[in-house]
Amino acid sequence: MLTTRRRAVATAAVALAGSLLLASCGGSDSGSSDGKTLKLWHYEGPDSAMGVAWNEAIKEFEAKHPGVKVKFEEKGFEQIQKTAPMVLNSNDAPDIMEYNKGNATAGLLSKQGLLTDLTAEATKRGWDKKLSAGVRTTSQYDTNGVMGSGKWYGVPNYAEYTMVFYNKDLFKQYDIAEPTTLDQLTAAMDTFVSKGITPLANAGAEYMAQQYLYQLALSKADRSWVDKYELYKGKTDFHDAAWTYAATTFADWVKKGYISKKSTSLKAEDAGVSFIQGKSPILFSGSWWYGRFQTENKFDWGTFLWPGSNLTLGSGGNLWVVPKGAKNKDLAYDFIDITMSQKIQNLLGNKGGVPVGADTAAITDPKAKTLIADFNTLSGKDGLAFYPDWPVAGFYDVLVSETQKLITGSEKPDAYLSALQTAYDKGAPKT
């Protein structure tokens, strides 16, 4: 999410919800500790796959560390995203926290010296062996904070990717088949518009709108295009064919009524609830919604990968990071290790997450099997293209504000792309 997913966010969330503070006894290699408190922050909803799995991990952590007290402190994705550099530079830093991955977030914190180097722990505890190359990309950052190589500064215990969620009951009501091509998807949206229904759930005030646009660009892109944009392996031109198609198509979709102009001020939670309530027949977003939809949707629903594209948004999940000033680092490492265990991984998979170390035979839920199978399809063809806000610091806010202008019609696609180019060039490493 966000990126953004989640990122991701509704979720992304991401379904934004609570954060935890954990307490425990034990030593640390940094600072002084009262020996009773391990602070842990995360922003996953309690009904999400990650929230369920991590709550179970907390119980196991407590059992293995007698005397642990659990305290809760409400946090949100946006809150952590905006305040992390300041908080981690203070005495209020947690011992372990969930943080967004990518150059502009975890990479920036690593470059600023705010995160602990986890390389030795990743090797000793075998985390490096559990993560595939594509998922591992966001764990490592070089001295410039660019992902893909260098030291380990974070560990994802799940993966994520975007997909089209659709309301099967509404599709059936209007005699619409599941789209397998983009033309079929647009025809389906035309049908809904003709019935007075806005087909796409959207959130202009957070990550969701920019992710629609990035997916449109990805449908006209390839791996080298992604590497140029995300990893600076070449020059990124926001007026190229892919970006131009994305911006003009997105603006056209607003004009056609596929996306509501009123969605410019909506947040990801609003979009997710619109889908849950059966008001929006289609939502394009991440696997972080899966567990919540399983719990709350009262209608028949399904998913499919974005038609006509070999690439989609996705990566390893958000990272467990250990702040440089954490007072209980050893306990933080223990907690990460528990979330990577097969028991927790299997639970995460059966609750609608994308585990990185589960026993596939232990995943019994049919929808969860589909979710994981589609992810394996994507990763098998090198189809994970990260998120649009990752390349440079502050780009998330630029994408939000500029994409809002596309939705309201106050900015044309060409001016939109020029604004992105200016912000990107200002923040990208100089070569």
TORFI-384606 format. One record per residue (C-alpha): residue number from 1; residue in three letters; x, y, z. Coordinates in steps of 0.001 Angstrom, whole numbers. Example, Ala and Ser with C-alpha at 12.3 -4.5 7.8 and 13.67 -1.06 7.14 Angstrom:
residues 2
site num 1 residu ALA x 12300 y -4500 z 7800
site num 2 residu SER x 13670 y -1060 z 7140
END
This chain:
residues 431
site num 1 residu MET x 0 y 0 z 0
site num 2 residu LEU x 362 y 1624 z -172
site num 3 residu THR x 3184 y 2325 z -715
site num 4 residu THR x 1428 y 3985 z 84
site num 5 residu ARG x -576 y -70 z -22
site num 6 residu ARG x -323 y 430 z 1400
site num 7 residu ARG x 99 y 1748 z 7
site num 8 residu ALA x -1119 y 510 z 680
site num 9 residu VAL x -4259 y 2918 z 3100
site num 10 residu ALA x -7130 y 840 z 3510
site num 11 residu THR x -5475 y -998 z 4007
site num 12 residu ALA x -2983 y -296 z 1990
site num 13 residu ALA x -4401 y -537 z 4704
site num 14 residu VAL x -4438 y -671 z 4224
site num 15 residu ALA x -7328 y -1219 z 6363
site num 16 residu LEU x -5990 y 1249 z 8770
site num 17 residu ALA x -6238 y 211 z 12314
site num 18 residu GLY x -4477 y -379 z 15483
site num 19 residu SER x -940 y -546 z 16508
site num 20 residu LEU x 600 y -2419 z 19308
site num 21 residu LEU x 2994 y -1869 z 22102
site num 22 residu LEU x 4466 y -5025 z 23562
site num 23 residu ALA x 6290 y -5455 z 26767
site num 24 residu SER x 8886 y -7951 z 27840
site num 25 residu CYS x 11952 y -8712 z 29799
site num 26 residu GLY x 15277 y -9144 z 28231
site num 27 residu GLY x 18433 y -7408 z 27246
site num 28 residu SER x 19357 y -5258 z 24365
site num 29 residu ASP x 22420 y -3903 z 22673
site num 30 residu SER x 21155 y -359 z 22651
site num 31 residu GLY x 20322 y 2076 z 25396
site num 32 residu SER x 18803 y 1320 z 28754
site num 33 residu SER x 15640 y -707 z 29286
site num 34 residu ASP x 13274 y -1246 z 32165
site num 35 residu GLY x 13439 y -4933 z 31262
site num 36 residu LYS x 9673 y -5089 z 30970
site num 37 residu THR x 8648 y -3311 z 27802
site num 38 residu LEU x 9061 y -4242 z 24172
site num 39 residu LYS x 7264 y -1653 z 22105
site num 40 residu LEU x 5794 y -2891 z 18838
site num 41 residu TRP x 3857 y -745 z 16380
site num 42 residu HIS x 1806 y -1994 z 13454
site num 43 residu TYR x -1149 y -647 z 11531
site num 44 residu GLU x -3001 y -3744 z 10319
site num 45 residu GLY x -6686 y -4160 z 11075
site num 46 residu PRO x -7604 y -6874 z 13601
site num 47 residu ASP x -9600 y -8787 z 10965
site num 48 residu SER x -6868 y -8647 z 8328
site num 49 residu ALA x -4765 y -11734 z 7741
site num 50 residu MET x -1715 y -9970 z 9136
site num 51 residu GLY x -3596 y -8674 z 12171
site num 52 residu VAL x -4896 y -12145 z 13026
site num 53 residu ALA x -1517 y -13809 z 12479
site num 54 residu TRP x 410 y -11205 z 14440
site num 55 residu ASN x -2002 y -11376 z 17368
site num 56 residu GLU x -1270 y -15092 z 17498
site num 57 residu ALA x 2443 y -14314 z 17262
site num 58 residu ILE x 2067 y -11988 z 20247
site num 59 residu LYS x 563 y -14826 z 22290
site num 60 residu GLU x 3435 y -17096 z 21348
site num 61 residu PHE x 5931 y -14346 z 22115
site num 62 residu GLU x 4397 y -13863 z 25561
site num 63 residu ALA x 4554 y -17598 z 26234
site num 64 residu LYS x 8248 y -17666 z 25363
site num 65 residu HIS x 9004 y -14507 z 27334
site num 66 residu PRO x 7355 y -14766 z 30781
site num 67 residu GLY x 6280 y -11460 z 32271
site num 68 residu VAL x 5447 y -9794 z 28995
site num 69 residu LYS x 2714 y -7176 z 29152
site num 70 residu VAL x 771 y -6179 z 26065
site num 71 residu LYS x -336 y -2583 z 25601
site num 72 residu PHE x -2154 y -1101 z 22605
site num 73 residu GLU x -1625 y 2309 z 21054
site num 74 residu GLU x -3693 y 3345 z 18035
site num 75 residu LYS x -1584 y 4029 z 14942
site num 76 residu GLY x -2449 y 4446 z 11289
site num 77 residu PHE x -525 y 3956 z 8073
site num 78 residu GLU x -540 y 7665 z 7246
site num 79 residu GLN x 417 y 8590 z 10815
site num 80 residu ILE x 3499 y 6375 z 10822
site num 81 residu GLN x 4376 y 7353 z 7255
site num 82 residu LYS x 4483 y 11054 z 8099
site num 83 residu THR x 5995 y 10977 z 11598
site num 84 residu ALA x 8469 y 8076 z 11539
site num 85 residu PRO x 11650 y 10125 z 10926
site num 86 residu MET x 10826 y 12434 z 13823
site num 87 residu VAL x 9697 y 9661 z 16191
site num 88 residu LEU x 12671 y 7411 z 15450
site num 89 residu ASN x 15009 y 10285 z 16206
site num 90 residu SER x 13531 y 10635 z 19679
site num 91 residu ASN x 13359 y 8680 z 22937
site num 92 residu ASP x 9846 y 7553 z 21982
site num 93 residu ALA x 11038 y 5142 z 19265
site num 94 residu PRO x 9488 y 1667 z 19477
site num 95 residu ASP x 11610 y -1472 z 19604
site num 96 residu ILE x 10053 y -2876 z 16453
site num 97 residu MET x 7582 y -1461 z 13979
site num 98 residu GLU x 5866 y -2185 z 10700
site num 99 residu TYR x 7003 y 280 z 8072
site num 100 residu ASN x 6405 y 848 z 4389
site num 101 residu LYS x 9044 y -525 z 2062
site num 102 residu GLY x 10799 y 1219 z -802
site num 103 residu ASN x 13364 y 3915 z -1490
site num 104 residu ALA x 11223 y 6804 z -250
site num 105 residu THR x 10360 y 5183 z 3081
site num 106 residu ALA x 12487 y 2382 z 4573
site num 107 residu GLY x 15315 y 3315 z 2230
site num 108 residu LEU x 15244 y 6917 z 3365
site num 109 residu LEU x 15266 y 5920 z 7054
site num 110 residu SER x 18200 y 3570 z 6474
site num 111 residu LYS x 20128 y 6332 z 4707
site num 112 residu GLN x 19422 y 8659 z 7634
site num 113 residu GLY x 20877 y 6093 z 10063
site num 114 residu LEU x 17572 y 5541 z 11868
site num 115 residu LEU x 17307 y 1769 z 11339
site num 116 residu THR x 19305 y -1174 z 12683
site num 117 residu ASP x 21322 y -3282 z 10255
site num 118 residu LEU x 19640 y -6722 z 10358
site num 119 residu THR x 22060 y -8502 z 8006
site num 120 residu ALA x 23651 y -10711 z 10664
site num 121 residu GLU x 20277 y -11700 z 12137
site num 122 residu ALA x 18798 y -12426 z 8696
site num 123 residu THR x 21654 y -14815 z 7990
site num 124 residu LYS x 21787 y -16410 z 11446
site num 125 residu ARG x 18050 y -16980 z 11693
site num 126 residu GLY x 17595 y -18031 z 8068
site num 127 residu TRP x 15241 y -15240 z 7036
site num 128 residu ASP x 17290 y -14728 z 3880
site num 129 residu LYS x 16584 y -18328 z 2819
site num 130 residu LYS x 12811 y -17993 z 3267
site num 131 residu LEU x 12375 y -15011 z 957
site num 132 residu SER x 12375 y -15272 z -2824
site num 133 residu ALA x 14515 y -12841 z -4824
site num 134 residu GLY x 11550 y -10642 z -5782
site num 135 residu VAL x 10292 y -10416 z -2209
site num 136 residu ARG x 13796 y -9879 z -828
site num 137 residu THR x 14350 y -6796 z -3025
site num 138 residu THR x 12680 y -4479 z -533
site num 139 residu SER x 14621 y -5817 z 2471
site num 140 residu GLN x 18027 y -4549 z 1369
site num 141 residu TYR x 19204 y -969 z 800
site num 142 residu ASP x 22505 y 471 z -327
site num 143 residu THR x 24225 y 3537 z 1141
site num 144 residu ASN x 21981 y 5811 z -941
site num 145 residu GLY x 18843 y 4143 z 384
site num 146 residu VAL x 18097 y 2423 z -2934
site num 147 residu MET x 16489 y -986 z -2608
site num 148 residu GLY x 17722 y -4247 z -4096
site num 149 residu SER x 21244 y -4538 z -2686
site num 150 residu GLY x 23297 y -3728 z 376
site num 151 residu LYS x 22458 y -4338 z 4019
site num 152 residu TRP x 19235 y -5781 z 5423
site num 153 residu TYR x 17150 y -3106 z 7112
site num 154 residu GLY x 13775 y -4834 z 7123
site num 155 residu VAL x 12070 y -8204 z 6968
site num 156 residu PRO x 8678 y -8866 z 5336
site num 157 residu ASN x 6833 y -11914 z 6645
site num 158 residu TYR x 4229 y -11776 z 3897
site num 159 residu ALA x 3943 y -10709 z 274
site num 160 residu GLU x 1298 y -8575 z -1413
site num 161 residu TYR x -45 y -7713 z -4828
site num 162 residu THR x -2955 y -5915 z -6420
site num 163 residu MET x -5943 y -7454 z -8142
site num 164 residu VAL x -9467 y -6685 z -9254
site num 165 residu PHE x -12058 y -7500 z -6581
site num 166 residu TYR x -15557 y -7799 z -8011
site num 167 residu ASN x -19082 y -8323 z -6731
site num 168 residu LYS x -20257 y -11517 z -8420
site num 169 residu ASP x -23846 y -10933 z -7372
site num 170 residu LEU x -23972 y -7521 z -9078
site num 171 residu PHE x -22249 y -8889 z -12172
site num 172 residu LYS x -24830 y -11670 z -12301
site num 173 residu GLN x -27716 y -9250 z -11717
site num 174 residu TYR x -26718 y -7287 z -14816
site num 175 residu ASP x -25738 y -10362 z -16842
site num 176 residu ILE x -22041 y -9471 z -17000
site num 177 residu ALA x -19421 y -12215 z -17307
site num 178 residu GLU x -16083 y -12068 z -15499
site num 179 residu PRO x -13810 y -9944 z -17721
site num 180 residu THR x -10741 y -11629 z -19161
site num 181 residu THR x -9621 y -8707 z -21355
site num 182 residu LEU x -9454 y -4955 z -20825
site num 183 residu ASP x -12118 y -4473 z -23508
site num 184 residu GLN x -14440 y -6746 z -21548
site num 185 residu LEU x -13671 y -4845 z -18346
site num 186 residu THR x -14505 y -1500 z -19958
site num 187 residu ALA x -17671 y -2990 z -21482
site num 188 residu ALA x -18688 y -4156 z -18004
site num 189 residu MET x -18090 y -673 z -16639
site num 190 residu ASP x -20164 y 829 z -19464
site num 191 residu THR x -23029 y -1450 z -18500
site num 192 residu PHE x -22878 y -367 z -14863
site num 193 residu VAL x -22753 y 3315 z -15831
site num 194 residu SER x -25845 y 2809 z -18020
site num 195 residu LYS x -27623 y 1485 z -14919
site num 196 residu GLY x -26663 y 4511 z -12851
site num 197 residu ILE x -23887 y 2712 z -10966
site num 198 residu THR x -20341 y 4073 z -10635
site num 199 residu PRO x -18331 y 884 z -11237
site num 200 residu LEU x -14955 y 1636 z -9623
site num 201 residu ALA x -14475 y 2223 z -5916
site num 202 residu ASN x -11825 y 4916 z -5606
site num 203 residu ALA x -10010 y 7027 z -3046
site num 204 residu GLY x -8434 y 10214 z -4344
site num 205 residu ALA x -7153 y 11402 z -970
site num 206 residu GLU x -4919 y 8353 z -478
site num 207 residu TYR x -3064 y 5689 z -2422
site num 208 residu MET x -5849 y 4051 z -4396
site num 209 residu ALA x -6268 y 6556 z -7253
site num 210 residu GLN x -2546 y 6674 z -8067
site num 211 residu GLN x -2453 y 2879 z -8090
site num 212 residu TYR x -5201 y 2713 z -10720
site num 213 residu LEU x -3142 y 5050 z -12856
site num 214 residu TYR x 115 y 3177 z -12283
site num 215 residu GLN x -1568 y -108 z -13262
site num 216 residu LEU x -2699 y 1447 z -16529
site num 217 residu ALA x 915 y 2457 z -17183
site num 218 residu LEU x 2163 y -1027 z -16294
site num 219 residu SER x -162 y -2558 z -18872
site num 220 residu LYS x 1968 y -807 z -21509
site num 221 residu ALA x 5328 y -1368 z -19803
site num 222 residu ASP x 7980 y -4050 z -19300
site num 223 residu ARG x 10583 y -4936 z -16671
site num 224 residu SER x 13197 y -2527 z -18009
site num 225 residu TRP x 10640 y 299 z -17722
site num 226 residu VAL x 10029 y -624 z -14077
site num 227 residu ASP x 13767 y -838 z -13349
site num 228 residu LYS x 14310 y 2627 z -14802
site num 229 residu TYR x 11510 y 4099 z -12720
site num 230 residu GLU x 12045 y 2266 z -9428
site num 231 residu LEU x 15773 y 1488 z -9426
site num 232 residu TYR x 17138 y 4361 z -11559
site num 233 residu LYS x 18534 y 1980 z -14179
site num 234 residu GLY x 18100 y 4527 z -16932
site num 235 residu LYS x 16120 y 7694 z -17596
site num 236 residu THR x 12405 y 7860 z -16716
site num 237 residu ASP x 10295 y 9931 z -19116
site num 238 residu PHE x 6826 y 10700 z -17813
site num 239 residu HIS x 5723 y 11663 z -21310
site num 240 residu ASP x 6520 y 8252 z -22753
site num 241 residu ALA x 3843 y 6001 z -24235
site num 242 residu ALA x 3060 y 4135 z -21007
site num 243 residu TRP x 2647 y 7158 z -18721
site num 244 residu THR x 774 y 9115 z -21395
site num 245 residu TYR x -1656 y 6249 z -21937
site num 246 residu ALA x -2179 y 5946 z -18187
site num 247 residu ALA x -2917 y 9630 z -17570
site num 248 residu THR x -5178 y 10085 z -20594
site num 249 residu THR x -7073 y 6848 z -19948
site num 250 residu PHE x -7567 y 7654 z -16261
site num 251 residu ALA x -8907 y 11122 z -17126
site num 252 residu ASP x -11162 y 9557 z -19766
site num 253 residu TRP x -12492 y 7053 z -17214
site num 254 residu VAL x -13490 y 9933 z -14966
site num 255 residu LYS x -15335 y 11589 z -17875
site num 256 residu LYS x -17106 y 8330 z -18701
site num 257 residu GLY x -18282 y 7923 z -15128
site num 258 residu TYR x -16199 y 4865 z -14290
site num 259 residu ILE x -14629 y 6903 z -11471
site num 260 residu SER x -16621 y 9458 z -9504
site num 261 residu LYS x -15369 y 13031 z -9323
site num 262 residu LYS x -16651 y 12997 z -5741
site num 263 residu SER x -14015 y 10375 z -4905
site num 264 residu THR x -11292 y 13033 z -4919
site num 265 residu SER x -11645 y 13563 z -1153
site num 266 residu LEU x -12299 y 9943 z -206
site num 267 residu LYS x -9836 y 7750 z 1677
site num 268 residu ALA x -9059 y 4099 z 1087
site num 269 residu GLU x -11293 y 3095 z 3978
site num 270 residu ASP x -14216 y 4834 z 2258
site num 271 residu ALA x -13569 y 2936 z -959
site num 272 residu GLY x -13261 y -378 z 854
site num 273 residu VAL x -16504 y 178 z 2752
site num 274 residu SER x -18253 y 1105 z -500
site num 275 residu PHE x -17287 y -2295 z -1896
site num 276 residu ILE x -18221 y -4105 z 1322
site num 277 residu GLN x -21650 y -2456 z 1319
site num 278 residu GLY x -22292 y -3552 z -2264
site num 279 residu LYS x -22380 y -2 z -3616
site num 280 residu SER x -19316 y -340 z -5859
site num 281 residu PRO x -19143 y -3488 z -7992
site num 282 residu ILE x -15368 y -3258 z -8643
site num 283 residu LEU x -12378 y -2343 z -6499
site num 284 residu PHE x -8780 y -2527 z -7678
site num 285 residu SER x -6493 y -2795 z -4691
site num 286 residu GLY x -4204 y -5073 z -2760
site num 287 residu SER x -4234 y -8462 z -1100
site num 288 residu TRP x -4181 y -6638 z 2245
site num 289 residu TRP x -7995 y -6314 z 1855
site num 290 residu TYR x -8537 y -10027 z 1369
site num 291 residu GLY x -9004 y -11066 z 4974
site num 292 residu ARG x -11343 y -8200 z 5712
site num 293 residu PHE x -13495 y -8924 z 2681
site num 294 residu GLN x -13701 y -12566 z 3727
site num 295 residu THR x -15038 y -11431 z 7086
site num 296 residu GLU x -17332 y -8563 z 6109
site num 297 residu ASN x -18640 y -9135 z 2567
site num 298 residu LYS x -22230 y -10394 z 2626
site num 299 residu PHE x -22306 y -11221 z -1091
site num 300 residu ASP x -20566 y -13587 z -3468
site num 301 residu TRP x -17296 y -12065 z -4639
site num 302 residu GLY x -14163 y -13024 z -6481
site num 303 residu THR x -10893 y -11697 z -7864
site num 304 residu PHE x -8892 y -11683 z -11068
site num 305 residu LEU x -5565 y -10227 z -12149
site num 306 residu TRP x -5684 y -6991 z -14148
site num 307 residu PRO x -6503 y -8161 z -17688
site num 308 residu GLY x -4017 y -7610 z -20487
site num 309 residu SER x -1014 y -6883 z -18302
site num 310 residu ASN x 2039 y -8962 z -17405
site num 311 residu LEU x 2877 y -6559 z -14576
site num 312 residu THR x 977 y -5423 z -11526
site num 313 residu LEU x 1693 y -3593 z -8312
site num 314 residu GLY x 3200 y -5832 z -5663
site num 315 residu SER x 6224 y -6819 z -3637
site num 316 residu GLY x 7177 y -8279 z -342
site num 317 residu GLY x 4872 y -6949 z 2347
site num 318 residu ASN x 5572 y -4052 z 4654
site num 319 residu LEU x 8705 y -4520 z 6691
site num 320 residu TRP x 9472 y -5289 z 10278
site num 321 residu VAL x 12158 y -2728 z 11068
site num 322 residu VAL x 14123 y -2257 z 14276
site num 323 residu PRO x 14864 y 1391 z 15043
site num 324 residu LYS x 18499 y 2258 z 15721
site num 325 residu GLY x 17517 y 3502 z 19163
site num 326 residu ALA x 15468 y 435 z 20134
site num 327 residu LYS x 16094 y -633 z 23728
site num 328 residu ASN x 15161 y -4310 z 23325
site num 329 residu LYS x 16648 y -5363 z 20011
site num 330 residu ASP x 17137 y -9025 z 20885
site num 331 residu LEU x 13465 y -9342 z 21763
site num 332 residu ALA x 12547 y -7555 z 18551
site num 333 residu TYR x 14518 y -10159 z 16598
site num 334 residu ASP x 12710 y -12926 z 18499
site num 335 residu PHE x 9337 y -11464 z 17554
site num 336 residu ILE x 10274 y -11247 z 13874
site num 337 residu ASP x 11408 y -14865 z 14035
site num 338 residu ILE x 8045 y -15975 z 15425
site num 339 residu THR x 6163 y -14231 z 12602
site num 340 residu MET x 8371 y -16123 z 10138
site num 341 residu SER x 7597 y -19508 z 11738
site num 342 residu GLN x 5555 y -22041 z 9776
site num 343 residu LYS x 2766 y -21995 z 12347
site num 344 residu ILE x 2181 y -18262 z 11945
site num 345 residu GLN x 2777 y -18420 z 8196
site num 346 residu ASN x 134 y -21134 z 7782
site num 347 residu LEU x -2342 y -19103 z 9814
site num 348 residu LEU x -1624 y -15998 z 7755
site num 349 residu GLY x -2233 y -17972 z 4551
site num 350 residu ASN x -5537 y -19424 z 5683
site num 351 residu LYS x -6775 y -15998 z 6777
site num 352 residu GLY x -6282 y -14458 z 3346
site num 353 residu GLY x -2672 y -13312 z 3416
site num 354 residu VAL x 186 y -14226 z 1086
site num 355 residu PRO x 2693 y -16069 z 3287
site num 356 residu VAL x 6391 y -16322 z 2496
site num 357 residu GLY x 7073 y -19531 z 4409
site num 358 residu ALA x 3878 y -21560 z 4694
site num 359 residu ASP x 3337 y -25250 z 4065
site num 360 residu THR x 1136 y -25117 z 953
site num 361 residu ALA x -596 y -28338 z 1999
site num 362 residu ALA x -1726 y -26586 z 5175
site num 363 residu ILE x -3631 y -23885 z 3261
site num 364 residu THR x -7192 y -25221 z 3126
site num 365 residu ASP x -9397 y -22186 z 2432
site num 366 residu PRO x -10412 y -22190 z -1296
site num 367 residu LYS x -10213 y -18405 z -1704
site num 368 residu ALA x -6838 y -18364 z 43
site num 369 residu LYS x -5596 y -21035 z -2358
site num 370 residu THR x -6649 y -18833 z -5306
site num 371 residu LEU x -4977 y -15794 z -3780
site num 372 residu ILE x -1683 y -17623 z -3309
site num 373 residu ALA x -1884 y -19317 z -6728
site num 374 residu ASP x -2325 y -15952 z -8471
site num 375 residu PHE x 633 y -14562 z -6558
site num 376 residu ASN x 2745 y -17540 z -7621
site num 377 residu THR x 1678 y -16870 z -11217
site num 378 residu LEU x 2809 y -13261 z -10937
site num 379 residu SER x 6112 y -13973 z -9212
site num 380 residu GLY x 6785 y -16824 z -11641
site num 381 residu LYS x 6703 y -14410 z -14570
site num 382 residu ASP x 8551 y -11631 z -12715
site num 383 residu GLY x 5347 y -9629 z -12628
site num 384 residu LEU x 5725 y -7668 z -9373
site num 385 residu ALA x 6297 y -4006 z -10257
site num 386 residu PHE x 6416 y -2393 z -6793
site num 387 residu TYR x 4430 y 836 z -6148
site num 388 residu PRO x 4332 y 4263 z -7806
site num 389 residu ASP x 5299 y 6345 z -4769
site num 390 residu TRP x 8478 y 4435 z -3951
site num 391 residu PRO x 11208 y 6030 z -6065
site num 392 residu VAL x 11748 y 9353 z -4291
site num 393 residu ALA x 11005 y 10848 z -891
site num 394 residu GLY x 7796 y 12867 z -774
site num 395 residu PHE x 6498 y 11423 z -4041
site num 396 residu TYR x 3466 y 9859 z -2374
site num 397 residu ASP x 2046 y 13286 z -1496
site num 398 residu VAL x 2800 y 14593 z -4990
site num 399 residu LEU x 970 y 11669 z -6574
site num 400 residu VAL x -2028 y 12157 z -4301
site num 401 residu SER x -2390 y 15877 z -4963
site num 402 residu GLU x -1715 y 15676 z -8702
site num 403 residu THR x -4026 y 12702 z -9259
site num 404 residu GLN x -6764 y 14564 z -7378
site num 405 residu LYS x -6426 y 17303 z -9983
site num 406 residu LEU x -6950 y 14744 z -12754
site num 407 residu ILE x -10111 y 13555 z -11024
site num 408 residu THR x -11554 y 17056 z -10659
site num 409 residu GLY x -10457 y 17996 z -14172
site num 410 residu SER x -8478 y 20995 z -12931
site num 411 residu GLU x -5344 y 19628 z -14591
site num 412 residu LYS x -4889 y 18041 z -17995
site num 413 residu PRO x -2878 y 14830 z -18485
site num 414 residu ASP x 89 y 16624 z -20054
site num 415 residu ALA x 424 y 19056 z -17156
site num 416 residu TYR x -72 y 16195 z -14712
site num 417 residu LEU x 2822 y 14249 z -16230
site num 418 residu SER x 5045 y 17340 z -16261
site num 419 residu ALA x 4387 y 17855 z -12553
site num 420 residu LEU x 5359 y 14260 z -11834
site num 421 residu GLN x 8525 y 14619 z -13927
site num 422 residu THR x 9597 y 17712 z -11988
site num 423 residu ALA x 9067 y 16087 z -8579
site num 424 residu TYR x 10722 y 12830 z -9629
site num 425 residu ASP x 13790 y 14513 z -11133
site num 426 residu LYS x 14200 y 16675 z -8039
site num 427 residu GLY x 14285 y 13657 z -5723
site num 428 residu ALA x 16052 y 11026 z -7840
site num 429 residu PRO x 19781 y 10407 z -7339
site num 430 residu LYS x 21938 y 12517 z -9637
site num 431 residu THR x 23911 y 10425 z -12104
END
